[in-house]
Amino acid sequence: MANITVTSPLLPNLDEFHQMLQEIWDSKWITNNGSFHQKLEQALCDYLKVPYISLFTNGTLPLLTALQALRISGEVITTPYSFVATTHSLWWNGIRPVFVDIDPTTGGIDPERIEEAITPKTTAIMPVHVYGKPCRTAEIQAIADKYGLRVIYDAAHAFGVEVNGKSILNEGDLSTLSFHATKVYNTIEGGALVMHDAKMKQRIDYLKNFGFAGETEVVAPGINGKMDEIRSAYGLLNLQQVDAAIEARHQVAIRYRKELREVEGISFWDDMPGVRHNYSYFPIFVDAPKYGLTRDELYFKMREQGVLGRRYFYPLISTFSTYRGLPSASRENLPVATRMADTVICLPIYHSLSDSDVQKVINIIKS
Ligand SMILES: Cc1ncc(COP(=O)(O)O)c(C=O)c1O
């Protein structure tokens, strides 16, 4: 029997994709801001309700480029409860990460712990809307305004997430997205930066194209972050089906919540009021004394029966060799993140997950 994986990619209709490939072949324009690239940027602005977007070839280069665009240096406040690319983007820019603990109700940075981490070298805050759950953005912005800091959101998980009808991607100075195959919306590999104004889009478009501003002028040490025409076309097709995919994920989340709510020692989050969630992940937290198994015991029991949940985000980024020597990386500084990383399992959730597979996951957890 096939394993049940944590996710499965949303794939466009192959015939429709083939038609678009034919257009690309006919035009012989395969990258560098071609027509599909332009169409996808516009379609994403409309879908996501954001004013400007710049496409990238993955979700890591937007993080690196955001830091370049805003000329961030010194120290940046972030959290260790994320995918490692968040902190790596700081390291690649020669910036010192300062880890702050997370809020147990969102998994995002705890605004009440930010001020004590600010030093004269702090230039920005890089929070993460982990699992697509909105951070406490108003409090974060108030601190940033008070201390003159920039805010760059790693919104890799937050595609389509809205708070009171407004996109979460409009918060802060810049937000980054990942369109990796594992995400709710994918372009195989891909990503984007969301910005507020045309000048910033221009600057970022230069930076993702080696710093070229026209044919002969280079205005910055830019990088090659460009998205190609083939994946832009694929992305246009996937955008047409992403709402249905999110709704299918929602139904899986409803089922998990209904069936697991009474299981002693298993907890999870409910939807937040006023939020349009994207159901990109379904994390559960295992309280071993109450549940009777540790997180890892449950994780391996699931694996043995072909259910490949994932322990996102364990281990914490702060425990990896690059970062563990930093004073802010200590376990004592990060009790909530440490507890969450030690108890989490993300259950399988995706648009085409069958009812019987959902039931199998539930049965294993209940048995
Ligand atoms: C929170 C977070 N940030 C950044 C990234 C990097 O994105 P990509 O894999 O598209 O480079 C990912 C995921 O892959 C992620 O989960």
Ligand as a Chemical Component Dictionary entry (heavy atoms), coordinates in Angstrom:
data_LIG
# 
_chem_comp.id                   LIG 
_chem_comp.type                 NON-POLYMER 
_chem_comp.pdbx_formal_charge   0 
_chem_comp.three_letter_code    LIG 
# 
loop_
_chem_comp_atom.comp_id 
_chem_comp_atom.atom_id 
_chem_comp_atom.alt_atom_id 
_chem_comp_atom.type_symbol 
_chem_comp_atom.charge 
_chem_comp_atom.model_Cartn_x 
_chem_comp_atom.model_Cartn_y 
_chem_comp_atom.model_Cartn_z 
_chem_comp_atom.pdbx_ordinal 
LIG C1 C1 C 0 9.318  29.423 6.325  1  
LIG C2 C2 C 0 10.056 29.171 5.056  2  
LIG N1 N1 N 0 10.888 30.117 4.589  3  
LIG C3 C3 C 0 11.565 29.961 3.441  4  
LIG C4 C4 C 0 11.450 28.809 2.686  5  
LIG C5 C5 C 0 12.279 28.665 1.459  6  
LIG O1 O1 O 0 11.541 28.525 0.327  7  
LIG P1 P1 P 0 12.103 27.713 -0.932 8  
LIG O2 O2 O 0 12.185 26.280 -0.562 9  
LIG O3 O3 O 0 11.081 27.982 -1.992 10 
LIG O4 O4 O 0 13.430 28.298 -1.278 11 
LIG C6 C6 C 0 10.572 27.800 3.125  12 
LIG C7 C7 C 0 10.321 26.538 2.413  13 
LIG O5 O5 O 0 10.715 25.863 1.704  14 
LIG C8 C8 C 0 9.887  27.971 4.339  15 
LIG O6 O6 O 0 9.079  27.001 4.818  16 
# 
loop_
_chem_comp_bond.comp_id 
_chem_comp_bond.atom_id_1 
_chem_comp_bond.atom_id_2 
_chem_comp_bond.value_order 
_chem_comp_bond.pdbx_ordinal 
LIG C1 C2 SING 1  
LIG C2 N1 SING 2  
LIG C2 C8 DOUB 3  
LIG N1 C3 DOUB 4  
LIG C3 C4 SING 5  
LIG C4 C5 SING 6  
LIG C4 C6 DOUB 7  
LIG C5 O1 SING 8  
LIG O1 P1 SING 9  
LIG P1 O2 DOUB 10 
LIG P1 O3 SING 11 
LIG P1 O4 SING 12 
LIG C6 C7 SING 13 
LIG C6 C8 SING 14 
LIG C7 O5 DOUB 15 
LIG C8 O6 SING 16 
# 
